[in-house]
Amino acid sequence: MRVIIAEDEQHVLHGLRTMIGWNQLGFTEIDTAKNGLIAWEKFQSHVPDLIVSDVCMPKLSGLEFIRKVRNVNPTVPVIVLSGYGEFSYAQEAIHLGVTRYIMKPTVYTEIETEIRNVMEELLSIRKRHDRLAELQDQMERQLPVMREYFLHKMITSGLVIEETQRHILDFYQLDPHLFRNGIVISLKVHRAENIKMRLEKDWQLYKFACANVAEEIVSDVGIGYVLPFDHDRLPVLLCGNNPERLVSDAIKVTKETMNKIETFLNLNTNAGIGCVYPDVQQYPLSCKESVEMLALSELEGYNQMLYAGDTGDTFPDWPQYPHELAGTVSYWLQEHEMVPFETVWNDVERVLIRGKHVPFAYLQTVCSGIVTNVLIELLQAVPTLTEQIQPLATLQELQKQNTGQRLKEWMRNQLEHIYMLSIQHLSNGKSLSYVDYVKKQVAEHYNEEISFARLAKELNLSRNYLSNIFKRETGTSFVSYLTRFRINKAKEFLITNHYKVYEVAQMVGYPNAAYFSRMFKQVTDMSPLEYSLGAVHKQT
């Protein structure tokens, strides 16, 4: 470290220079000045770590020198040595922020002790500043991760944002429009089983590239945030003042992102878009809707997009009159539709069982009616279940549930048990006819566009339910089954060597030859041309 000693009395200056153990205190450079002007010049050439100055000196007094120092550096420690005891000097020194004020005469050991104390304080302050700077640097580096966690929590769990908490926007460096209106997009990228993606690190690079594509497109439309992948699903949040504009922006972002990923990365995608909600606490609803729409879009094939505001998969609201309850719940159980049943039953629990002003006897009556109606209709449909279902014993068990909470849990378990019995019966016969119908449609119309939603509607089933029984019976999804069926047909046409690749593509339902070639290679590990040449070689 470096110290400047300003003293006009030569013997005092010499004593300060030689009688204090500067090296032991950590000082290797010791500059002396016989007046304040010289001290100021040396300060300007090289800022010291410590200043020791007399008060009264020629040309420029010690206090004037310190005043100049404080104008450019308010933190450097200053020790004043003064032979004057007037209060005005001490008052001025305190005003200038000196670190110590020592009265002459004094022994050098006392001065050295004060210097040591001052430097220990200085080192402690520097360490504290260094630590704060380090923490600040760490926080700035961690800010993107913290921001992503905040946004993820906001669209999945919801946040209560008070007016006094708006400063969090500044902390996370987020746009104020974040709390105006929000819509969530869920984009799924399908991993292609080819050589390039056999290693997990390669697949992660592809996902990183997909996120970059989405961020580039989102940045062009307005306020939006691309969140980290949740497995293979990429969530995107868009915000803005105009709800209608937000919907059109979400559809635009989704389409452009899917197109670029398919064009430049040769990856298939699906996407679901939730509805716009004006309250940040409702953003999780948009996220939930986007995930549901994503699942439905996958049933229609690759590169499909569904918006929750356009879907027709809506179900009746809670019935206004209690006598409609049993019929509604029974209807969805008989249709083997677990999703709408769950929706209705959740409303039952919320409106009835959790209600504060509903008599318990009334709850038992309503639940008895539901169970009785469901059991009677199930036994009429499947008489062989008589041994497994005993309505009287079931109702007796119901009467033993003496609290609303116990009744709620018992009812849910009982209805799920009835549902599983019905499903087991269905899987023994009827589901095979459903699967056969789907296979027949594929065999007859593989060269056309086949809508899974249309097939489900023709069978009076939901897409989710038909997808479940199809996968259970065939071991694969509808999309995979259709793809392999078309590729197998394409093999037959290619072997004849009578058709070109684009002709074969159209013959098996792929208007886009490039897309057909990519799907063919995913299934067979070779291009259509390679397969065709290989078949000719074998024949030769």
N, C-alpha and C positions, 0 to 999 in steps of 0.2 A: 504494500500500500504506500501512498504518498501523503506527506504532511507539509503544510506551509506554516512557518513560524514568522510572525510579523512583530518585531520589537525594536524600538529605536535606541535603547540602552545596550551598548555592545557587550558588557559583561553579563547582563541578564540573557541576551540572545545566545552568547557562547555557553552559558550554563544550561539553558534549555536544549541546546544542540548536543551537549556532551554528557550531561548528568542524568539524562533520562534514557532508559534502555529501550530505545526505539526498535531495535532488531527483535528483542524479545516480544514486543507488542505487535510485531508483524509489519513494521514499516521499513522499507528498503530505500526509499527516496525521501530525503529531508531537504526541503528548500527553505532558505531564510530570506527575510526582507527587512531592511532597516527603516522602512516607512510604508504607509498604506498604499501609495501609488505603485511601488515596486511589487508589493504583494498582489495587487489587482492585475498587473501585467502578467505575473506568473500564473495566477488563477486562470486568466483567459487562454494562456498557451496550453495548460494542462490542468483539468479539474482535479483537485486533490480529494482524498478520502477524509481528511481532517484539517481544520484550520485552528491554530492557536494564535491569538492576536492581543496586543496591548490596546488600550483605549485611546490614549493621547499620543499621537505621532505626528511628525511634520509632513507637509505636502498633502496628505490625505489621512484623516484620523481613522482610528480603528473602527469606530461606529459607521463612518461614511463608507469605508471599505466593505464592511459587512452588509450595509444597505445595498451596495452594488451587487454583491454576491447573491443576496436574497432575491434580487430582481430577476436573476437568470437561473438560480438553483435554490429552491426553498428547503431542500432536504439535507444538504451536506452539513455534518455536525461542526459546531463552532464553540470553542472554549475561549472565554474572555479573561485576560489577566489585567487587573486594574489596581492602581495605587490610590484611586480616588473613591471615597466612600459616599459621594453625593448620591442622593436617591435618583436624581434625574438620569444619571448614567445607567444605573441598574434598570430603571424603568424603560429607557430606550432599548437597552440590550434585550430585555424580556419581549418588548414589542417586535424586535427583529428576529425573535425565535432562536436565541443562542441556546446551546445545550448546557453549558456550565458557566457560572460567573464566579471567578476566584479572586479574592482580595490579596494584594501584595502587602507586606512580604509573606511568603510561605515557603516551606521546604520543598525540595524537588520530589521527594518521595510521595508527598501528598498530591502534587500535580500528576505524577505518574499513576497513582491510584485512580484519580479522577479520569485520566485518559483511558486507562484500562476499562473502567466501568462504562465510559462512553462507547468504546469500541465493541464491548460485549453487547451493549444495547443495539448498536448499529448492525452487528452480525446477526443478532436475533431477528431484527426487523427485515434484513435482507433475506434470511432463510424463510421468513413468513411470506414475504413477497414472492420469492421463487416458488414456494409451495402453492400459493394462490395462482400464480401464472401457470404452473403445471396442471393444477386442477381445471383452470379455465381452458387450457389447451385440450385436456382430456374430454371435457364436456363438449367442446366444439367438434371434436372428432366423433364423439358418441351421439351427437345431436340427430343425425339422420336415422340411426337405429331407434332412438327414443321417440322421434316423430312418427316413425312407422308403427311402433308399438301403440302409441296414443291413438293413431287413426284406426288401427286394427281393433282396438278395444271399443272405439266409438261406433264402428259399424257392426260389431258382433254382440257386444254387451250393452251398449248405450251409455251415455254420460249425462249427468245433470249439470248444466252449465249456468251458473249464476252470473248476474251482471258484474259482480265483484271479481269474478274469475276470468274475465275476458283477457286479462294479461297473459294467459297461457298461449294465446295466439302469437303474441310477440315472442314469448320464450321459445316456442316450437317453430317460429318463422312461418306461420300459416296465414292464408288470406282471410280477411274478415268475413267474406262471403261463405266461408265454410259452414256457418250456422244458419244460412238463409234457406236454401233448399238443397236436398241431396238425393242422388240416385246411384245405385250400386250395380256394377257389371261384374259377372263372374265368367271368366274365359278359361276354358280347359284346353290344354295342349296335349295331344295324344302322342305318346312315345312310339316312334317307329322302330320295329325290331329289325334293324339292319346292322351292318358291320360298324358304321360310324358311331352308333350309340350303345355298343355293348358295354362300355365302361361307364360307371355312374358319373364320373367327372365330365365325360363328354356330354352326357344328357344335361348336366347342370349348366354347361356352357350354352347349350341350345336354349334352355329356359332363360338364361341371362340375356341372350339375344332377343328372345320374344318380349321380355320386359322392356328392353331398350326400344323396340319397335313401338310398343304401346305408349311409352313415355313420350316419344317423338310426336306421335299423332295426338295425344292428349294435350300436349303443350300448344298445339295449333288451334284448338277449339275454345280454350278458356281456362277456367279454374278446375283442376283435376289432380288426383294423386293416384299413382300406381303403387300398390302395396306389394310386399314380398309374396312369392308363391306359397300357397297352402297346399302342400303336396304338388299336384299337377294343375291346380286351379289358381288363376291369377285374378285377384280382386282389384277393381278400379272404382274409385269414387269421384263423381263429378258434382260440382256445386255451382249455384248461380241464382240470380234474382227471378228469372222467367222460367216457370215450370215447363211450359210447352217447348220452349227453346232447349231446355235441358233434356227432354225426351229425344228430340231430333238429334241433338249433339251426341247423346249416348248411342243411338242407333248408328250414326255416322262413324263414331270412334270404333265401335264394335266391328262394323263391316270392313272398314279400312284396315284395321289391325288383323282381322282374319285373312283378308286378301293378301296382305304383305307377308304374313307368316307362311301362307301357302305358296306364294310366288317365290320368295327368296330363301326360305328354309325348308321347303317341301314337307311341311308338317300339317296334319289335319287338326282342326279345332272344332269346338262347339262353344256356344255362348248363351247365357241367360241374362236378361235385364230386368231388374225390379222396377217398382213404381217410384215416382217422385214423392218425397215427404218433406214438409216444411219445417219440422221440428227435429233437432239433432237427436233427441231421444227416440225418434221413430226410424232412424237410419237402419237399425238392425232388422226392421221389417222389410226394407228394400233389399238388404243383403240376403235374408231368408228367401224372399221371392226369387231373387236372381239364381240362387242355388237350385231351387225347385224347377225353374224354367230351364236351367242347364241340364238337369236330369231328364226332363221331357225332350229337350232338343236332341239328346244322344239317342233316343229311341227312333228318331227320324233319319239317322245316318250322320255321316261326318259333315263338317262345315255348315251346320244349321244354327240358326239363331232364333230365340223366342223372347218376346217382350211380355211381361206380366199383364200389361194393360190391354193386350190383344187376345190373350188366351181365353178359350171358352171353358176351361176346367174350373168352373166355379160351382159352389155347392150351396144348398139352401141355408138361409140364416136360421138362427134359433127360432123355433115355432112360437107364435104368440100365445097359444093356448096349450095347457099341459097335456090334453088328450092327444095332441099330435106327436108328442114326444116318443111314445112307444113305437108308433108306426115309422117314424124317421130313423130311429136307431136300428130297428129290425130290418128296414129296407136296405140299409147299407151293409148290414151283416149278411143278408141274403144275397146281395149282389157281390159279396166277397170283396168289398171295397174298404180296406183298412184305413186309408187316409181320410176319406170323408167321415167314416165312423168315428175316428179319433177326433176330428174337428167338432162334430156334433157333441160327442161325449165330453169333451173339454168344456164346451158351453154348458152342458148339464151340470158339471161339477162347479163351475164358476157361479152360475145363476141360482142353482137350487141348493146343492150340498154345502157350498161355502156361504150361502146367504145367511144373514143374521136374523131375519124375521120370518123364516120358513119353519113351521112346526115340524118336529121330528116325525110325528105320525104321518104327516103329509108326504115326507120324503120316503118313508117306508112304502106307502101306498103307490107312489109313482114308480119306485124301483121294482116293486112287485109286479106292477102292470107291464113294465119293460121286459122283465125276465120271463114272465108267463107268455107274453106275446111271441117273444123270440123262440122259446122252447117249443111252443105249439106248432109254429110254422116250420121249424126245423124238423120236428118229428113227422109232420105231414109229408115233408119232402124226402126224408130219409127214415123210413120206419125201422130200419135195422139198428138205429141208434138208441132204441128203447132201453136196452140193458145199460148203456153208458149214461143216459140222461134220465133222471127221476125228478120230475117237476115238484112233487110234494115235498120231497126231502130238501130240494133246493130252496123252496120258499120257507121251510122251517129253519134252515140255516140262515136265511136272510133276516128272520125275526130276531136272531140272537145278536145281531150287530146293533149295539145300544148307543152308539155315538155317530155323528155325521162323518167323522174321519174314518172310522172303521167301516161304515157302510160304503163310503166312497171307494176304499181300497178293495173291499170284497166284491163290489159290483164290477169294477174294472177287471179284476182277476177272473171273475165268473164269465163275463162277456168275451174276454180274450180266449178263455177255455172253449167256449161255444164256437167261437170263430175258428179255432184250430181244428175242432172236430169236423166242422163243415168243410174246411179246406182239405182235410185228409180224405173225406168222401169225394170231393171234387177231383183230387189228384188221382183217384183210382179209376176214373173213367172219362169224365167230361172234359178234363183239361187236355186229354189226348186228342179229342176232336177239335179243340181250339188250335192246337199245335198243327194238326193235320191240315186244317183250313189254311193256316199261314203258309205252310210248306207248299200247298197246292197253288196258292196265289203267286208265290215266288216262282214256281216251276212254269206257270202259264204266262207270267208277266215280267219275267226277269229283264227283258229288253225294254221295259218301260219304267217310268218313275213310279216307285211303290211307296206309298205313304203309310207308315206304321200307325199313325193316328187314324187313318181311314179304316184300316183293318180292325183296329180295336173298336171303332164306332160300329162297324158292321156286325161285330160279335157282341155288342152291348157291354163291352168291358172297358175299364180304364186302361190307359197306356201302361201305367206302372204294373197293374195286375197281369196283363197279358205278357208283358216283358218278363215278369217273375216266373210264370208257369212255362213260358217258352224256354227260358234258360235252364229251369229245373229239368225239363224233359229232354232237351237237346244238348245241354252242357255248354252252350255258347249263346251269345247275344244275337238278336235279330240282325243287327248290322253286320256282324261277322259272318253269320250264316249266309246272308244275301251276297256279301262280297265274295265269299268262297264259291258259292253257286255260280255266280257270274264268271269268276276266273276259270272255273272248271269248264264252263261252256266255251269260254274264249280259247282254252287249250284245244278243244275239239276242232274249232274253226281254224286255228293256226296250223294244226297238223296237216290239214288238207292242202295248205300252201296256195289256196285259191284266192285269198283275200289279203288286202293290205292291213296294216295295224290300225289305221283310223277307221277302216270299214268294220273290223272286228269289234272295235270299241263301241261303235254305234249299235252293232248287232246285239251286244250284251248290256246295253243300257247306260253307256258312258259317252255322252255327247262330246266330252273333252278328251282328246286322245292322250294328252300329256298326263292328265289325272288318271286315266286308265292305265297308262304305262307305270305310273308310280304305285298304284294299288296292285298291279300284277307282280311287280318286283317285290313288294312287301310280302306277298303270299308265297311266291315261288323262288325268291332270291335270284331271279334273273329277269331281264327285260323280255318283252314279247318277241322282239327280233331274235334274241339269243335262244329263246325257247323254240322258235320256229326253225332256226338253222340247226339246232340240236336234233329236232325231230326228223328233219331231212337227212341228216348225217346217219341217224340210226336206221332209217329206211334203206339208205344206200348200202 
